[in-house]
Every structure is written in structure tokens, then in C-alpha cells.
Amino acid sequence: MHTRLFKTSDATALCEIFQQAVLQLGPSYYNTEQVRIWVNRTPTPQAMAQRMSDGRFVRVAVDDQNNPIGFMDLEQDGHIDLCYIHPDWARRGVGSTLLHEIEQFALHAHYPKLYSEVSEVGKPFFLRRSFKCLHTRHLCIDGINIHNYALEKPLTPS
């Protein structure tokens, strides 16, 4: 596994990673309707390509054949918008590698903090990496109640 910058040709694979992560990991934390609402928010490949090419910093983890296996992005204000790892690669250091690279970029760019809204799936990962939970966010999407967490990590240069 190694990482690289996003390429437009990655968009379809990133959408598949998003869907598989939600469908395979989500049911451990959310009910069927909540998972359905979440997976229905998967961007189209065109929307994903546009989003990942809008000036944000994006790292894509790839396998030995250069196939995407995970990704994480960082908006210009320190917001981590998307962080998804294919379930076949979960808990194998992919997320840790991506977050380390995102954090190094943010430190170099003098961002004061990183912040995100994360699911039950991602919350333990971020808490283990010094993010603090600010509050639970209760959402209603298409009439379905679902929640996630607002997390934040101040950045200080070493």
C-alpha cells in the first residue's frame, strides 16, 4: 500500500469505496433505514471528480496494482470532509497513513486545527488520534433520524 494524489480517473473507485464502507461497516452501528439513507448520499462519479478537484488536498491509498483502497480529503479551512477505506482494507493502517499525511500537510500550511463530522464507524479511529468530540449531531435526512459526531484536533507544530 502507498498513497498518492487524487486523479480524476479515481472517481468511480472512490464512489465504490464509499458505498462498500457504508454497506459493510455501517450496519454494525446504524439500522437498515439509516444505512440506506447514508448510502443514497454516495456522490456520482462526476460529482466525486468535481468535489475532489475543487482545490482541496486529497490523498488516495492504493494497492500494489495502483487500485484505490481508501481516501481522505482536506478542505482549505482544515475540514476533513470524506474519509473512507474499503472494508477489505479496514484496520490495516490505511486510515492512519492517510490521516498522517493530511495532518502533515495541514501543519505545513499552518492550519490551526483539523475538524470533521464522523460516523459511529469513524469515531473511535479519530478519538485514538487525539481528536476530541465536541458534540453529537442529530440529523434528519429524508425523514430518517441519524447521528454523527463533530470532532476537532488543534494543531501545534513540533
C-alpha positions as CSV (number, residue, x, y, z in Angstrom):
1,M,0.0,0.0,0.0
2,H,1.1,3.5,-0.8
3,T,-0.6,6.9,-1.3
4,R,-0.7,9.5,-4.0
5,L,-2.7,12.5,-5.0
6,F,-6.2,12.1,-6.5
7,K,-6.6,11.6,-10.2
8,T,-9.9,12.2,-12.0
9,S,-9.8,8.6,-13.1
10,D,-10.1,7.5,-9.4
11,A,-13.7,8.9,-9.1
12,T,-15.6,5.8,-9.8
13,A,-13.4,3.7,-7.5
14,L,-13.8,6.3,-4.7
15,C,-17.6,6.1,-5.1
16,E,-17.4,2.3,-4.8
17,I,-15.2,2.5,-1.7
18,F,-17.8,5.0,-0.1
19,Q,-20.6,2.6,-0.9
20,Q,-18.9,-0.6,0.3
21,A,-17.7,1.0,3.5
22,V,-21.2,2.2,4.3
23,L,-22.9,-1.1,3.3
24,Q,-20.5,-3.4,5.0
25,L,-19.4,-1.4,8.1
26,G,-22.4,0.8,8.7
27,P,-24.8,-2.0,9.8
28,S,-22.7,-2.6,12.9
29,Y,-23.7,0.9,14.2
30,Y,-26.8,2.0,12.3
31,N,-30.2,0.4,11.4
32,T,-31.2,-0.6,7.9
33,E,-33.0,2.7,7.1
34,Q,-30.1,4.8,8.4
35,V,-27.7,2.8,6.2
36,R,-30.0,3.2,3.2
37,I,-30.1,7.0,3.7
38,W,-26.4,7.2,4.1
39,V,-25.5,5.0,1.1
40,N,-28.0,7.0,-1.0
41,R,-25.8,10.0,-0.4
42,T,-22.9,8.5,-2.4
43,P,-21.8,11.0,-4.9
44,T,-21.9,10.2,-8.6
45,P,-18.5,9.6,-10.2
46,Q,-18.9,13.0,-11.9
47,A,-19.7,14.8,-8.6
48,M,-16.9,13.0,-6.8
49,A,-14.4,14.1,-9.5
50,Q,-15.6,17.6,-9.3
51,R,-15.5,17.7,-5.5
52,M,-12.0,16.1,-5.3
53,S,-10.7,18.6,-7.9
54,D,-12.0,21.8,-6.3
55,G,-8.7,22.8,-4.6
56,R,-8.9,20.6,-1.6
57,F,-5.9,18.3,-0.7
58,V,-6.8,14.7,-1.4
59,R,-4.8,11.6,-0.6
60,V,-5.7,8.2,-2.2
61,A,-4.3,5.0,-0.8
62,V,-3.7,2.4,-3.5
63,D,-2.7,-1.3,-3.6
64,D,0.2,-2.7,-5.4
65,Q,-1.7,-2.5,-8.7
66,N,-2.4,1.2,-8.1
67,N,-6.1,0.5,-7.4
68,P,-7.7,2.9,-4.8
69,I,-8.4,1.3,-1.5
70,G,-9.1,4.4,0.6
71,F,-9.1,8.1,0.5
72,M,-9.3,11.2,2.7
73,D,-9.6,14.9,1.8
74,L,-8.8,18.2,3.5
75,E,-10.6,21.4,2.7
76,Q,-8.8,24.7,2.8
77,D,-10.2,25.5,6.3
78,G,-8.9,22.3,7.9
79,H,-12.2,20.4,7.4
80,I,-11.8,16.6,6.7
81,D,-14.9,16.1,4.6
82,L,-14.6,12.5,3.4
83,C,-12.6,9.6,4.9
84,Y,-13.4,6.1,3.6
85,I,-11.5,2.9,3.5
86,H,-12.6,-0.2,1.6
87,P,-13.7,-2.8,4.2
88,D,-11.2,-5.3,2.9
89,W,-8.5,-2.9,4.0
90,A,-10.1,-1.7,7.2
91,R,-7.9,-1.8,10.4
92,R,-4.7,-2.4,8.3
93,G,-3.1,1.1,8.7
94,V,-4.6,2.7,5.6
95,G,-6.6,5.3,7.6
96,S,-3.6,6.1,9.9
97,T,-1.4,6.6,6.9
98,L,-3.9,8.9,5.2
99,L,-4.5,10.9,8.3
100,H,-0.8,11.3,9.0
101,E,-0.3,12.8,5.5
102,I,-3.3,15.1,5.9
103,E,-2.1,16.3,9.2
104,Q,1.4,16.9,7.9
105,F,0.0,18.9,5.0
106,A,-2.2,20.9,7.4
107,L,0.8,21.6,9.8
108,H,3.0,22.8,6.8
109,A,0.1,25.0,5.7
110,H,-0.2,26.4,9.2
111,Y,-3.8,25.3,9.7
112,P,-4.8,25.9,13.4
113,K,-6.9,22.7,13.6
114,L,-8.4,19.8,11.8
115,Y,-12.1,19.1,12.2
116,S,-14.7,16.7,10.9
117,E,-18.2,15.2,11.3
118,V,-17.7,11.5,11.6
119,S,-20.0,8.5,11.9
120,E,-20.1,5.9,14.7
121,V,-17.8,3.8,12.4
122,G,-15.1,6.5,12.3
123,K,-15.4,8.0,15.7
124,P,-13.1,5.5,17.6
125,F,-10.4,5.9,14.9
126,F,-10.3,9.7,15.2
127,L,-10.5,9.7,19.1
128,R,-7.5,7.4,19.2
129,R,-5.6,10.1,17.2
130,S,-6.2,12.9,19.6
131,F,-9.4,14.3,18.2
132,K,-11.9,15.5,20.8
133,C,-15.6,15.0,20.5
134,L,-17.4,18.4,20.6
135,H,-20.9,17.1,20.4
136,T,-23.3,14.6,18.9
137,R,-25.1,15.9,15.7
138,H,-28.7,14.7,15.4
139,L,-29.8,14.8,11.8
140,C,-33.0,14.1,10.0
141,I,-32.4,13.1,6.3
142,D,-35.5,12.2,4.2
143,G,-37.5,11.7,7.4
144,I,-34.9,9.3,8.9
145,N,-33.1,10.2,12.1
146,I,-29.4,9.6,12.1
147,H,-26.4,11.0,14.0
148,N,-22.8,11.6,13.8
149,Y,-20.2,13.5,15.8
150,A,-18.4,16.8,15.5
151,L,-14.7,16.2,16.2
152,E,-11.7,18.6,16.4
153,K,-8.0,18.4,16.8
154,P,-5.9,21.5,17.5
155,L,-2.6,21.5,15.5
156,T,0.6,22.7,17.0
157,P,3.9,22.5,15.2
158,S,6.5,20.2,16.8
